[in-house]
């Protein structure tokens, strides 16, 4: 167990890392044509970095974007082979509490409702371009923005804080079935 922050009473043994997709894995923008939502922009390196956490914890994704969920499911579920659930931004605490002990959760989010989740989970992370309230409530704020290696930075931070720092001098063995 690690005391997550000297300004916090949280002491956790993380088991699950839950990522909000839109604004964390993506730049948070939705691209529309007259046909509707057609695309989301996902950033580089994040999927590779996630493989570094596989030996230590489960990784899950959630999105509140019902109309864009097929795009999210294609990238996260099919391409990255990670679990993805459609969960309303205002029902995330309840969704987490039904499935997990919130104190074993690391949660990364960026939106105006994510601070309510941050207060319930064991450890919280926000990307640099998150809502100001989210950044204020987060245990850690990345220097990178969502959709631009913020997840990769968060993964390296979690490894260093809770597990073993990433050794940049050697190429890690990666589970090829997820990449």
MARZA-319563 format. One line per 4 residues: number of its first residue (from 0); for each residue x, y, z of N, C-alpha, C, O, CB. Coordinates in pm, whole numbers, plus 50000, padded with zeros to 5 digits. Atoms other than C-alpha are relative to their C-alpha. Last residue first. Glycine has a CB too. Layout:
MARZA-319563
NUM	X/Y/Z/X/Y/Z/X/Y/Z/X/Y/Z/X/Y/Z  ...
end
This chain:
MARZA-319563
178	49952/49891/50086/49875/49512/47083/49985/49967/49853/50021/50049/49768/50143/50031/50029  50080/49879/49981/49673/49306/47330/50043/50112/49906/49973/50213/49896/50009/50047/50143  50141/50026/50032/49794/48962/47219/49914/50122/50016/49805/50127/49960/49947/49889/50087  50033/49969/50140/50154/49086/47207/49854/49980/49967/49806/50036/49869/50083/49915/49908
174	50098/50100/50040/50192/49090/47587/49950/50036/49859/49871/50129/49844/49881/49993/50103  50139/49954/50008/50496/49313/47611/49912/49885/49955/49949/49806/49869/49987/50120/49903  50074/50107/50066/50848/49227/47725/49853/50038/50006/49801/50065/50114/50027/49859/50067  50077/50098/49921/51006/49557/47817/49942/49891/49912/49920/49909/49792/49889/50070/50076
170	50131/50013/50063/51282/49728/47614/49922/49894/50077/49971/49782/50094/50012/49963/49848  50027/50127/50067/51567/49808/47848/49860/50000/49940/49768/50061/49994/50015/49883/50098  49878/50052/50063/51732/50132/47964/49978/49867/49928/50065/49822/49853/50108/49983/50104  49987/49952/50138/51405/50314/48026/50123/49946/49929/50144/49972/49810/50004/50150/49999
166	49857/49997/50029/51336/50108/48337/50017/50036/49853/49996/49952/49765/50068/49862/50034  49964/50053/50131/50978/50195/48430/50149/50018/49976/50203/50127/49994/49918/50070/49889  49981/49903/50109/50946/50263/48800/50043/49930/49870/50115/49831/49872/50106/50105/50039  49857/49991/50028/50821/49967/49007/50018/50101/49886/49952/50088/49783/50061/49859/49963
162	49941/50129/50036/50476/49959/49170/50152/50014/49986/50222/50038/50084/49938/49945/49869  50061/50116/49935/50264/50230/49332/50072/49867/49977/50052/49773/50053/49862/49987/49953  50063/49973/49871/50419/50572/49267/49957/49873/50073/49970/49866/50196/49880/50089/49980  49903/49944/49905/50668/50490/48989/49940/50013/50140/50007/49986/50240/50048/50138/49952
158	49893/50099/49979/50432/50262/48797/50097/50048/50108/50132/49974/50199/50076/49973/49869  50056/50108/49917/50145/50504/48850/50105/49893/50026/50116/49843/50139/49876/49938/49931  50019/49948/49863/50351/50799/48719/49949/49890/50093/49998/49876/50205/49902/50119/49999  49866/49991/49942/50465/50601/48412/49995/50051/50144/50071/50006/50230/50091/50091/49915
154	49952/50137/49977/50103/50510/48340/50138/50002/50065/50161/49929/50162/50004/49921/49867  50069/50051/49881/49990/50871/48384/50047/49859/50035/50067/49827/50152/49848/50001/49978  49941/49934/49882/50253/50991/48136/49937/49948/50128/50008/49924/50226/49983/50152/49991  49864/50054/49986/50139/50734/47879/50069/50062/50122/50135/49991/50198/50082/50026/49872
150	50014/50133/49942/49778/50837/47943/50137/49937/50019/50162/49875/50122/49911/49910/49911  50034/49983/49858/49862/51204/47885/49987/49864/50068/50029/49849/50183/49869/50080/50017  49910/50072/49909/50039/51110/47558/49972/50023/50150/50058/49992/50233/50140/50039/49970  49861/49967/50036/49859/51366/47340/50095/49946/50107/50170/50022/50170/50019/50154/49984
146	49979/50025/50141/49492/51264/47330/50140/50031/49953/50170/50021/49834/49903/50079/49921  50071/50117/50047/49435/51426/47668/50015/49985/49850/50009/50084/49776/49853/50009/50037  50144/49988/50017/49697/51690/47737/49939/49867/49955/50008/49780/49901/49968/50110/49900  50048/50021/50137/50047/51631/47873/49848/50009/49997/49781/49982/50097/50047/49864/49946
142	49956/49882/50073/50177/51780/48201/49953/49993/49856/49948/50095/49787/50153/50013/50006  49892/50020/50097/49972/51526/48391/50042/50134/49939/49968/50231/49944/49956/49902/49890  50036/49940/50127/49771/51621/48698/50118/49983/49905/50231/50022/49938/49961/50152/50016  49889/49973/50091/49795/51402/49009/49944/50059/49871/49841/50013/49822/50083/49870/49972
138	49878/50028/49925/49573/51358/49315/50124/50030/49917/50229/50065/49970/50002/49853/50046  49920/50118/50035/49293/51528/49123/50120/49984/50093/50176/50082/50141/50048/50009/49854  50034/50114/49915/49051/51772/49290/50089/49877/49978/50090/49787/50061/49858/49962/49977  49989/49961/49858/49196/52096/49149/49979/49881/50093/50044/49872/50197/49898/50111/50033
134	49857/49988/49968/49249/51939/48807/50022/50035/50147/50116/49987/50209/50066/50106/49911  49942/50134/50001/48885/51828/48795/50148/50006/50038/50194/49925/50118/49982/49934/49861  50046/50065/49878/48763/52174/48899/50058/49859/50011/50095/49814/50119/49846/49995/50004  49925/49945/49887/48974/52332/48624/49963/49934/50132/50050/49909/50215/49977/50151/50009
130	50075/49895/49935/48826/52100/48358/50076/50047/50124/50138/49966/50193/49857/49951/50038  50127/50034/49933/49096/51884/48208/49931/50126/50050/49991/50234/50057/50024/49903/50118  50108/49919/50056/49362/52014/47967/49863/49965/50058/49760/49995/49997/49996/49983/49850  49972/49857/49988/49660/51892/48172/49886/50088/49949/49867/50198/49999/50126/50034/49924
126	49905/49948/50098/49515/51542/48205/50012/50152/50013/49927/50217/50074/49958/49960/49857  50063/49918/50103/49351/51441/48533/50107/50041/49899/50221/50066/49936/49930/50126/50062  49908/49933/50091/49450/51161/48771/49917/50078/49898/49815/50030/49850/50096/49898/49930  50058/49938/50119/49273/51018/49072/50105/50077/49922/50198/50135/49977/49886/50093/50039
122	49903/49907/50056/49366/50774/49348/49943/50054/49870/49879/49980/49795/50140/49932/49976  49874/50001/49927/49166/50554/49584/50100/50102/49951/50174/50159/50031/50061/49866/49992  49905/50105/50037/48827/50643/49443/50130/50014/50078/50154/50114/50146/50029/50006/49849  50039/50133/49952/48545/50838/49608/50104/49891/49974/50109/49792/50047/49871/49959/49934
118	50012/50001/49853/48664/51200/49586/49972/49861/50056/49997/49836/50174/49890/50094/50043  49868/49985/49939/48786/51156/49228/49994/49988/50152/50082/49929/50215/50063/50133/49961  49939/50133/50003/48441/51034/49121/50134/50004/50073/50166/49914/50152/50018/49949/49854  50083/50077/49908/48284/51363/49228/50049/49856/50009/50044/49794/50115/49852/50004/49955
114	49956/49977/49861/48577/51540/49062/49917/49926/50103/49968/49891/50210/49995/50147/50030  49896/50092/49952/48480/51361/48735/50051/50031/50141/50090/49937/50211/50114/50002/49906  50054/50090/49898/48154/51553/48690/50104/49906/50058/50078/49839/50158/49887/49920/49941  50055/49924/49888/48307/51854/48512/49939/49912/50109/49925/49957/50223/49897/50097/49949
110	50122/49921/50012/48519/51639/48287/49950/50065/50128/50007/50048/50235/49895/49915/49948  49973/49860/50034/48881/51522/48265/49879/50092/50013/49895/50214/50003/50052/50008/49862  50109/49931/50067/48907/51169/48395/50030/50147/49983/50127/50199/50039/49871/49982/50077  49952/49884/50075/49162/50916/48512/49885/50058/49921/49825/49991/49837/50117/49962/49906
106	50093/49951/50102/49057/50676/48787/50061/50122/49933/50111/50212/50000/49861/50035/50063  49938/49879/50051/49279/50459/49007/49911/50042/49884/49879/49960/49797/50154/49978/49955  50008/49946/50135/49054/50216/49188/50091/50120/49982/50097/50209/50067/49856/50038/49967  49900/50074/50077/49125/50003/49496/50009/50050/49856/50078/49992/49773/49967/49850/50000
102	49866/49967/49951/48951/50256/49723/50110/49923/49929/50228/49956/49944/50008/49974/50148  49947/49877/50058/48637/50229/49509/50142/50035/50045/50217/50099/49971/49909/50113/50035  49974/49919/49882/48587/49862/49609/50064/50129/49947/50176/50123/49896/50094/49925/50106  49866/49998/49940/48457/49732/49279/49998/50070/50136/49903/50140/50171/50099/50070/49907
98	49907/50101/50051/48153/49639/49072/50129/49985/50080/50190/49878/50081/50034/50032/49861  50068/50128/50022/47847/49816/49211/50097/49888/49966/50067/49771/49988/49897/50014/49889  50033/50061/49871/48062/50098/49357/49928/49866/49986/49940/49780/50074/49915/50094/50082  49877/50049/49935/48214/50176/49016/49965/49925/50127/50015/49815/50149/50096/50117/50031
94	49950/50109/50083/47875/50204/48841/50125/49938/50063/50137/49816/50069/50032/50051/49858  50086/50115/49976/47735/50415/49127/50050/49878/49922/50051/49768/49976/49856/50031/49962  49974/50044/49863/48029/50654/49108/49919/49874/50029/49972/49776/50082/49966/50112/50102  49874/50074/49990/48004/50669/48731/50030/49950/50140/50082/49840/50157/50112/50085/49953
90	50024/50127/49930/47637/50760/48707/50128/49921/50026/50121/49803/50058/49905/49915/49920  50056/49974/49867/47664/51131/48616/49973/49873/50080/49931/49881/50195/49872/50078/49986  49907/49922/49919/47904/51082/48324/49947/50027/50141/50026/50050/50233/50029/50132/49931  50033/49858/49993/47681/50807/48187/50098/50074/50092/50144/50019/50192/49856/50019/50049
86	50044/49960/49866/47855/50472/48147/49978/50151/50000/50070/50227/49970/50104/49957/50110  50071/49874/50015/47910/50291/47814/49939/50035/50135/49848/49966/50181/49890/49992/49888  50141/49994/49962/48161/50020/47892/49946/50140/49975/50016/50239/49990/49981/49960/50147  50057/49865/50010/48496/49929/47736/49852/49993/50033/49780/49906/49983/50022/50061/49858
82	50142/49987/49967/48714/49625/47807/49955/50146/49999/50023/50234/50052/49972/49937/50137  50022/49962/49861/49048/49631/47623/49850/50008/50027/49773/50040/49937/50069/50136/50033  50043/50120/49928/49145/49458/47299/49988/50024/50151/50034/49944/50233/50098/49886/49974  49914/50011/49881/49335/49765/47170/49968/49875/50083/50047/49836/50169/49985/50125/50087
78	49859/49978/50034/49193/49745/46816/50093/49978/50120/50196/49912/50107/50019/50141/49947  49951/50085/50108/48856/49585/46892/50150/50015/49975/50222/49916/49971/49924/50030/49872  50039/50141/49990/48754/49717/47231/50063/49911/49895/50120/49807/49926/49854/49989/49991  49965/50057/49870/48938/50050/47257/49974/49849/50003/50062/49771/50039/49921/50069/50113
74	49862/49975/49959/48947/50168/46894/50037/49924/50128/50136/49851/50131/50022/50149/50022  49908/50046/50104/48628/50009/46756/50145/50017/50047/50223/49922/50038/49976/50079/49868  49995/50146/49990/48438/50055/47083/50095/49942/49896/50165/49845/49924/49860/49940/49982  49922/50035/49881/48522/50425/47085/50018/49849/50011/50127/49801/50040/49933/50056/50126
70	49862/49961/50031/48396/50470/46728/50091/49960/50116/50199/49904/50095/50009/50154/49974  49946/50094/50098/48078/50271/46805/50146/50032/49961/50226/49941/49938/49913/49999/49875  49952/50125/49940/48037/50480/47123/50049/49897/49897/50146/49828/49925/49889/49939/50083  49867/50032/50049/48019/50812/46938/50054/49867/50051/50169/49833/50025/50094/50108/50037
66	49998/49993/50147/47643/50852/46974/50136/49961/49943/50142/49903/49834/49964/50140/49955  50086/50103/50060/47641/50725/47336/50007/50002/49847/50020/49896/49785/49856/50020/50045  50038/49952/50133/47937/50932/47456/49921/49893/49925/49979/49810/49855/50123/50041/49920  50138/49955/49987/47956/50855/47828/49943/50046/49867/49831/50096/49861/49992/50112/50101
62	50034/49883/50081/48269/50648/47786/49854/50034/50025/49770/49945/50039/50027/49975/49849  50140/49962/50002/48438/50395/48011/49983/50124/49912/50075/50204/49897/49946/50026/50144  50035/49871/50058/48765/50208/47988/49851/50022/50008/49772/49928/50000/50048/50010/49854  50134/49991/50057/48915/49928/48192/49978/50141/49946/50044/50236/49987/49891/49964/50106
58	50022/49872/50066/49267/49822/48292/49864/49995/49933/49834/49900/49860/50113/50034/49898  50095/50006/50110/49338/49542/48539/49977/50141/49948/49983/50238/50023/49866/49936/50045  50141/49966/49974/49649/49575/48751/49916/49982/49876/49966/49975/49764/49988/50144/50050  50031/49947/49867/50016/49491/48798/49852/50020/50029/49809/50007/50144/50069/50128/50018
54	49962/50094/49894/50137/49274/48508/49951/50040/50140/49952/49957/50231/50150/49986/50003  50069/50129/50002/49926/49473/48259/50045/49903/50109/49960/49833/50164/50019/49936/49867  50078/50021/49877/50068/49811/48364/49935/49863/50008/49891/49822/50115/49894/50106/50011  49907/50004/49887/50346/49824/48102/49928/49973/50132/49989/49922/50226/50077/50131/50009
50	49949/50136/49988/50092/49732/47832/50099/49986/50116/50119/49876/50168/50066/49957/49869  50093/50079/49920/49921/50065/47900/50050/49857/50019/50026/49797/50124/49863/49997/49935  49972/49978/49857/50230/50246/47770/49909/49915/50088/49954/49865/50191/49982/50149/50035  49875/50067/49966/50191/50091/47425/50031/50014/50149/50072/49918/50213/50116/50057/49917
46	50026/50145/49999/49825/50195/47409/50127/49924/50037/50121/49829/50115/49948/49954/49862  50080/50037/49883/49908/50552/47512/49976/49850/50008/49988/49792/50115/49868/50072/49997  49927/50059/49886/50197/50595/47268/49914/49950/50115/49962/49868/50194/50094/50100/50053  49894/50100/50015/50011/50819/47019/50052/49950/50135/50035/50016/50237/50116/50059/49921
42	49860/49961/50001/49681/50999/47071/50097/49885/49985/50059/49768/49994/50030/50073/50124  49929/50068/49892/49325/50918/46971/50148/50033/49987/50200/50049/49877/49976/49846/49997  49855/50003/50015/49128/51163/46755/50063/49939/50124/50055/49996/50233/50056/50142/49975  49936/49952/49878/48757/51093/46729/50150/49987/49979/50195/49898/49907/49951/49921/50127
38	49865/50035/49960/48560/51052/46407/50037/50060/50135/49982/50161/50178/50099/50044/49894  49929/50092/50088/48233/51056/46218/50137/49958/50052/50193/49859/50005/50017/50063/49866  49866/50018/49944/47971/51217/46436/50074/49895/49919/50025/49784/49902/49993/49960/50151  49989/50021/49855/47673/51302/46219/50145/49987/50043/50237/50024/49970/49923/49877/50042
34	50036/50140/49972/47606/51260/45845/50005/49970/50149/49963/49863/50192/50094/49905/49924  50147/50006/50007/47603/51639/45799/49950/49860/50025/49831/49840/50051/49951/50049/49865  50039/49959/50134/47962/51619/45919/49848/50001/50000/49786/49980/50104/50059/49903/49887  50131/50020/50059/48087/51607/46275/49997/50040/49853/50068/50131/49810/49895/50077/50077
30	49998/49952/50137/48424/51565/46446/49870/49961/49931/49839/49843/49917/50122/49945/49923  50082/50088/50083/48407/51533/46824/49992/50062/49862/49966/50182/49849/49857/49979/50062  50078/49937/50106/48683/51688/47032/49924/49894/49922/49970/49782/49906/50090/50082/49906  50128/49951/49950/48800/51549/47363/49912/50064/49896/49799/50104/49927/50023/50096/50108
26	49986/49856/49973/49164/51519/47254/49869/50062/50048/49864/50182/50076/50049/50073/49875  50017/49915/50118/49127/51144/47287/50024/50145/50040/50043/50177/50157/49857/49983/49937  49939/50074/50111/49248/50889/47542/49993/50081/49870/50074/50062/49779/49930/49863/49981  49884/50064/49937/49175/51140/47819/50077/49922/49893/50194/49951/49866/49956/49905/50118
22	49926/49897/49929/48926/51390/47676/50122/49947/50072/50204/50024/50121/49910/50068/50097  50006/49871/50070/48682/51119/47573/50062/50111/50084/50014/50144/50192/49856/50035/49966  49939/49994/50134/48793/50781/47704/50009/50141/49946/50117/50189/49911/49921/49914/49904  50103/49938/50081/48738/50792/48081/50063/50017/49862/50177/50062/49853/49949/50139/50062
18	49977/49879/50080/49004/50558/48211/49869/50044/49936/49799/49964/49873/50107/49975/49892  50112/49968/50087/48965/50304/48490/50028/50134/49932/50060/50233/49997/49865/50005/50080  49982/49864/50053/49277/50154/48649/49887/50021/49901/49878/49951/49800/50144/50020/49932  50065/49969/50128/49195/49853/48867/50032/50144/49962/50028/50234/50046/49845/49978/50008
14	50028/50125/50071/49384/49686/49155/49948/50025/49858/49974/49946/49767/49897/49918/50078  50078/49995/50125/49543/49973/49344/49990/49865/49930/50087/49790/49921/50062/50099/49905  49932/50112/50063/49647/49915/49708/49929/49984/49866/49832/49908/49857/49997/49866/50090  50063/50100/50087/49543/50246/49854/50097/49891/49957/50219/49906/49961/49942/50067/49878
10	49896/50102/50006/49601/50493/50132/49941/49887/49920/49838/49830/49958/50047/49953/50145  50017/50122/50077/49394/50808/50093/50124/49912/50011/50236/49957/49990/49971/50032/49853  50013/50110/49904/49415/51064/50371/49989/49866/49930/49973/49763/49996/49880/50022/50090  50120/50082/50009/49545/51322/50127/50001/49893/50108/50107/49849/50153/49990/49935/49861
6	50114/49917/49965/49788/51614/50145/49869/49922/50004/49762/49980/50020/49987/50114/49901  49983/49953/49862/50092/51383/50158/49886/50090/50045/49866/50108/50165/50131/50074/50014  49972/49858/50005/49964/51208/49850/50012/50049/50143/49930/50015/50227/49890/50079/49921  50001/49942/50132/49902/50847/49754/50041/50146/49993/50081/50193/49887/49866/49987/49943
2	50071/49878/49970/50010/50680/50075/50008/50084/49875/50116/50127/49835/50059/50075/50126  49925/49877/50014/50112/50351/49924/49911/50115/50043/49794/50121/50007/50051/50020/49856  50083/49881/50000/50000/50000/50000/50087/50124/50000/50197/50125/50056/49906/50000/50121
end
